[in-house]
């Protein structure tokens, strides 16, 4: 589960200790095909009926958001970090995710998506727009149109490729060269998570990432959005980022000077602060992701974090 990063970013935890930290590790089947298993950590107060759910990138698993799970639940939020089963089609994914929310008895949720996870979050919000299931979106290093990768013509052949070749394709987008220790740790951890994925998991994710599709913004215009991106090297082009700004002109923008492809790992304090600020707008409503009796303590925490951030600058 929560593994130690290469340079001890996280104290080593055995599997049972890690799972007890986040309250519950679940494996859930919602499709007729019992090979499709959703794996997730459900942490924080179960009385909260509109939690924030984290969706990982192509190379990620439910564990990649461990720093968000531990911090946000400590402040009183209900957090679900999940790993999706093998789906080869966006509609199939959206239908499976809807069934998962039904199984968990969650009417509406907030979604945090990183890269592919952000694209899937947008497509799910679009898919359910007539009967909305998504109350807000936090999109981290994400995109709105798969054509930016220039891989739509190969999307239907990923299923044929061996695992080592698929991993090579994904690793080609990882940063190289000199970088600070935390970013190096983050990449080490993501490489480890990538190694844990089998051929069908990786091929299906790359298929979803690259098959010809784009977000229809008019269908999700009423969803509150925060966009988190980085100014340094990442797999996303400047054009892709600007397209997101055009798509969501009213979105809150959270910019990180550095953070690479995985800021939720190597710049977790800043990312966690932006998530808190995003979720705070729903306090006092039935869509709050936090336990009501924790709000005052959480407000003080945000204020202190902002003070520290201002002092650093």
Secondary structure as UniProt FT lines:
FT   TURN            6..7
FT   HELIX           15..21
FT   STRAND          24..28
FT   TURN            34..35
FT   STRAND          38..43
FT   TURN            46..47
FT   STRAND          52..55
FT   TURN            58..59
FT   HELIX           62..65
FT   HELIX           66..74
FT   TURN            75..76
FT   STRAND          79..83
FT   HELIX           90..103
FT   TURN            104..105
FT   STRAND          109..114
FT   HELIX           116..127
FT   HELIX           129..131
FT   STRAND          134..140
FT   HELIX           146..149
FT   TURN            152..154
FT   HELIX           155..160
FT   HELIX           163..171
FT   TURN            172..173
FT   HELIX           181..195
FT   HELIX           199..210
FT   HELIX           217..220
FT   TURN            221..222
FT   STRAND          224..230
FT   HELIX           238..247
FT   TURN            248..250
FT   STRAND          252..256
FT   TURN            260..261
FT   HELIX           263..266
FT   HELIX           268..280
FT   TURN            281..284
FT   TURN            286..287
FT   HELIX           292..294
FT   HELIX           295..312
//
